Amino acid sequence: THHIILIAQNDIGRYNLYQLITASHMTYYARRPRIPKSLINEHREGIIIGSACEAGELYRAVLEKQSAQQIARLADFYDYYEIQPIGNDMFMLEIDDRKKFLVDSVEELQEVNKKIIDLGKKFNKMTVATCDVHFLDPEDEVYRRIIMAGKGFKDADNQAPLFLRTTDEMLEEFAYLGSAKAREVVIENPQKIA
């Protein structure tokens, strides 16, 4: 399973989103709500679909260096692509369950984001920078830590900085893209989606 972003664009989209939410809880629920892609395609009208965070299938495909054909197939499905601040994905520099690093450096994480931006150019789709917000202020991570520990996560004390950033903080996070591209993904493209 992968993460995905679904945004209702209009009343038809709102209705379709409710259909998807209901099915995800009533028909396809397995430890958490799930929606098959085939069902998303049936109810796609009026919904804007985003590729989501590092748990999204497009990000994972780029990270895992899947074939160009597979990445193209995935990229075509989404209406826009998302990238997040590097701090959100720093856990990939730690040893995972298979006793290996998912990436070797911060620069490699930056390259994944740059490749997603390149896909946006190639497929004529917007890339937006999002915070993947889980709590409002940096110090609020303690509450998420408690919830995750309660769910049995062994790494609950290792919280990513998933707080709501200001525009200036986001521009600083994406400065490695250059000021014009940072402004595009942080300000201009999110405004277009809104």
Salt bridges, closest charged atoms under 4 A:
ASP11 OD1 - ARG14 NH2 3.06
GLU54 OE1 - ARG60 NH2 2.56
GLU57 OE2 - LYS37 NZ 2.46
ASP79 OD1 - ARG44 NH2 3.22
ASP96 OD2 - ARG98 NH2 2.86
GLU108 OE2 - LYS65 NZ 3.90
GLU111 OE2 - LYS114 NZ 3.55
ASP118 OD1 - LYS121 NZ 3.89
GLU141 OE2 - ARG145 NH2 2.36
ASP157 OD1 - ARG145 NE 3.83
GLU173 OE2 - ARG165 NE 3.29
GLU184 OE1 - LYS181 NZ 3.20
GLU188 OE2 - ARG183 NE 3.91
